[in-house]
Every structure is written in structure tokens, then in C-alpha cells.
Amino acid sequence: MNATIRKAGVGDEGVLASLNAFVQDLHLEKRPADFKTTNIAELTATYRSVLEASTGRAWIADSDGRPVGYVLAVIHRRNESPLCPARQWLEVDEIAVDPEFRRRGIGRALMLGVISEANALGVANIEATSWAFNEETHELLRGVGFVTKTVRFEFTASGR
């Protein structure tokens, strides 16, 4: 891998919005009813609010000064209920690597950054959700030690 991983902060929201196109285009192609064409201005504002939040975390992979990937994670806390104990986890919400730079260990390095952050925060669980069609992401997650936790099914009248 010829990339460095750095924590993203306020000021990086435009970089995250631009990098999102790689993954957003795939999702829009595979699930057009569930995703929209990227509006960079709106997405930049969304990422800014995530980066400003105390629960938001993001990392950017740079290669020769060029951003080539990112991962976005959010800390979640759930209060105890009659059915479940209180818990805290780090949710990997988004990950994307420029197709030119895939299969070079960048996604793995980004995920190892997430794992390191969770350890530093004392958060024992990290979770990620991925669409069924996204086999590359599934392979990446399994490769760093993630295992299947739940399976979600869908039924629609359109027979999708």
C-alpha cells in the first residue's frame, strides 16, 4: 500500500463528499429506488454535521497527496430496556476506495483505523451493515475479522 491514513476533521467534509461518489454510484446502480444521485453541496453539509458531532469519526486515505478512500463511523449508545442490556458500539456507516486504488490494502488499513479507535475508546463492539450485492465490502469485513451478526430480508410487491 502506498497510502497514509489520517483522521478526518471539520474542513474535510468536501473531500468525504467527493470520495462518496465511488460508493454512491454503485448503490444507485444496484438499488435505484433506494438511492439518489449525489448532490455534493448537500452531502458536504451532511458530512460537516457528522464531523462536528462528538459521536462522528472519519478517516481518509491519501496517496501522494491525493485522497483515495475514506471510512465513516458513528458511536452509538443504547439504554437498558426490559429486553436488552445497555450497550455501546461503533458503527461503520460508510467506506469507499477509489477503484484505481482497490486491492492495495487501503480498505483494510482504513478498517484497522476504526478498530484501533474503538480500542482506544474502550468500545468492545464494532458493527457494519452492507447491501447484499456488495461482495467486495463483505470480503474486506471478513478479512479483518468481522462475522455475520444478522440477516435482513425484504419483500416488495414489485418482486425486486
Secondary structure, DSSP 8 states (H G I E B T S, - for coil): ---EEEE--TT-HHHHHHHHHHHHHHHHHH-TTT-----HHHHHHHHHHHHHSTTEEEEEEEETTEEEEEEEEEEEEE---SSS--EEEEEEEEEEE-GGGTTSSHHHHHHHHHHHHHHHHT---EEE---TT-HHHHHHHHHTT-----------TT--
